[in-house]
Amino acid sequence: MRVVPYISVGLVKRVFNTRYRLASWTRKNGVFKKVVDRILFDGDDMLVLPKDSVVSRVIETNIEIDDPGDTTVLPSDIVKRMLEKTDEIFIMNFCLCRTSNKCKDFPADHGCVFLGKGIHKIPKEYGHIATSEEAKAYIDECGGLGFVHIIGRNKLDSIWLNTGDKKDLMTICNCCPCCCLWNMARDISDDIGSKFHRMESVTVTMDSDKCIACGSCQEICFCKAIHPKDGRFEIDAGHCRGCGRCAEECPAEAIKVTFNEGIVDKEVERIALLLNGTGKV
């Protein structure tokens, strides 16, 4: 029987679907923005990884390799390498966002993975401590279910889990497009929204000649970064976080996602500093 934190979930259920309105107020009121930022997002740094299944790799010679199955380095390797850097790993047995949103399209029993010494304060009924190999297999399983991996420091998690110092906890989210807390990035102030960002070197491009204007990309985009224009669709690079869901959904293969595999080591090094509590964010 899966046990959920009734107090936390009960609280989130009351406010979860108001997050868009609350986020929009941070654009309208500077004082409210500062208060929200200080209390809920101070020190956050969340990196969105493009889906392994859709990326094309760009190597140093700028030659694109279209089949990700032929590459040795994929975006999810950032998560897996971080899992290899610590023995303090906790796999949740539920997703707070999907539980609160009563998600019908994605399983709510696949939640976040947490890293760092803060995991020892998470109630045991919320999940279990795992090995790096178990956690890596779990990440692959979540990817197969259609989730996007987001990794970094998320102060909100340290608050609702009551794990203490935000530096003691790192979050690996496995996000669906309909319930993710960070859907509010499209409404929140740019200052706060910038803490939830795409991986360096990732590009998402739309071939307007191939676009058949079906709208599938716009529907799946959880940041609302895709809009119709002149009978086709275009991607707003300023709002796009580079997750690649749109490319996966496009029946005309009009959207392409590329990344430079050389950036993986750099991102791992940067995130490792966050895990050790020394990263500057």
N, C-alpha and C positions, 0 to 999 in steps of 0.2 A: 504494500500500500504506500503510495507516494504521499509524503507529508509536506505541506507548504507552510510558510510563515504567515499565519492568518492575520496577525496584526499588520505586518508590512503589506501584504497583498490587499487587505481590506482598505488600507490607507491609499495605496496606489490606485485601486479600482475607483475610488472616489475622485481622484484627480487626473488619472491617466489620460482620458480623452479630452481634458481641458488643457493639455500641455501645449497645443497649438496656439490657443488664445493667450496663455501665459507667456509663451515665447514671443508672440507678436507685441506684447506690451514692452518688451525689452528694446524694441525699435522706436517706441513712442515716448518712453520715459527714461531719461538718462539715469536718474536716481534709482529707479527700479532695476535697471540693467546692472548697475554696480552692485546692488544688494544681492541679486540673483547670482551674479558672477562670483562674488566673494563667498557666498554660502554654499553654492551647489557645484560650481565649475572651476574654482580656483586651483590652478596647477594641472588642469586636464590637458591631455595630449593623446588623442585617439586617431590611430592610423587605419584607414580603410584599405583593404587589400582587394585587388581585382580577382575575379573568379579564375581559378586555374584553367577551367574548361574553355575559356574564350580568348585568352591572351596569345598574342604573337610576341616572340622574343626579338629584341633588337640587340645585336652584339656590337662590339666596338667598331666594326667596319660599317655599321648601319645597314647591314643586310638583314632583312626580316625573315624569320623562319615561322611559317604559318601554323605548323602543327605542334601544339604545346606538348604532345606526347613524345616528341623527339628531343625535348629540352631536358637538361639535367637540373635546372634551377627554375622554380616556380614561385609565385607570390606566397603561397602557403608555407614555403620553406622558412619564411621569416618567423612564423608562429612555431614551427617545429624546432628551429634552432634555439628559440627562446626556451622551449620546454626542456631542451637538453642542458640548459644553464642553471637549473634549480631542481632541488628535490622537494620543494614546497609547492605542490600542485593539488588543486581541489576541483573536482568536476561536479557541477550542480546537477541535481536530478529533476530540475524544472527550470523553465524560463519565466522570469517574473513578468516580462513584457507580454509574452503570449498568454500566460495565465490571466493577467489582468485584462487583456483585450479579448479573451475567450476565442482565441484564434481557431479557425476551422480549416485552414489550408496547410498549416505546418504543425508538426508535433510539439506540444508544450513540454514534453518530458526530456527535451534536449536543451540544456541551458548553457550558461557561460562556463568558462574555465578560469579559475583564479590562481595567481602566482604570488609568492612572497610570504613573509612571516605572518601577515595578517590572516592567512587561511586557518590558522590554529584557533581563531576566535569564531569561526563560522560554525553554527550548530551542526552536529553530525547528521541530523535528520534531513539536512538540506542537500546532502550528497556524500562524497567520500574523497579521501586523499588517494591520489593515483600516482603511478610511475610515469616517467616521461614516455615510455613506449606505449602504455595504455592511452595516455592523453593524445599522442600523435595519431593513433588509430581512431580515436574518437573524433579528432579534427577532420580526418578523411571521411568518416561517416557523416559528419555534419555537412561537409562540402557536397557529398552525394545527395543529401536531402534538399539541397538548393540554398543553403545558408551562405551568407557572406561573412568572412572573418574580419573583425575589427579588434585591434590590439592596442593597449596603452594604459594610461592612468585615467581613471574615471572616478572622481570624488564621490559621486552619487552612490556608487557601490559600497564604498567604505562607510557611508552614512547609514544606508538601510541595513547593511550587514553588521554594523557596529563593530568594525574591525580595528578602530583606532586611527592612527596617523595614516593619511591618504598615501604616503610614500611606502607603506607596508603592504600595499595591495596593487596588483596589476590585473587588468581584465582582458580576457579574450572573449569577445562577444561572437555568438553565432546567430546572425541576424536574418530574419525574414523581411520581405519588403513591406509587409502590411502592419507589423506591430512594433518595429524597432523604435526605441525611445528617441533615437537621433533623427527620426522623420521630422522632428521639429526644427531641424537645421534650416529648412526652407523658410521658416518664419522668425527664427531667433536673430538677434543682432549679429552683425558680421564679426564683431570682436569675439563673441562667444562661439559662434559657428565655425570660426577658423580653427578652433581647437579640435575639430572633427574634420580631418583633411585626407586628401588622396595621397597615395604613395608617390614619392618623387620619381619623375621620369615617365609616369603613366600618362598615356594620351588616349583619348576617346574621340574618334572622328566619324562623321556621317558623310556617306557618299550620296549626295542629293540625286544623282542620276539613277541610282539603284532604289532609292526610297519609293515605296508604293503607297505611302500615306495611310497605312493601316492603323496607326496609332498604338500598336502594341508596345513600343518603346516608351511612349509617354505614360501609358498605364502602369508599367512596371517600375518606373523611376521613383524611388522613395524620397528623393530630394527635389522632385518636380523641376528638374533641370532641362527638360525637353519640351519644346513648344512648336506649334504649327507655324509655318511661314511660307507664303506663296504656294500653297498646295502641297508642301512637303513638311518635314520636321527638321528642326535644328537643335543642337546641344549648346546650352549655356555653360561654357567652360568654368565660369565663376562659381556656379552652384554644383556642378557635377563633381562627385567624389570618386569617380573612376571605378565603381564596383563591377561594371561589366554586365549587369543583368539585362540591360537594353540590347546588347549584342547577342546575348543568348536567346532573347525572345524574337529578334527581328527575323521574319521569314524570308526576307530578300537579301540577307547578309550584307546590309548596307552600312552596318556599324562595325568599326574595327577598334580593338583595344590592344595597345602595345606597351611594353615596358622593357627597360634595360636591365638585364640580369645583374649587371655590375653594381646596381644600387642595393641589392639585397644585403650584402655584407655591411654596407653603411647604415642601413636601417636597423639591422640587428644590433650593431654596436650602439646606436643611439638609444634604442629601446632598452638595451641591457643597462644603461646608465639610469633609466627610470626605475627599473626593477631594483637596482642597488640603492635607490634613493638619492643619487647624486646628479641626476639629469636636470638640466635647466629648462624649465617650461614656463 
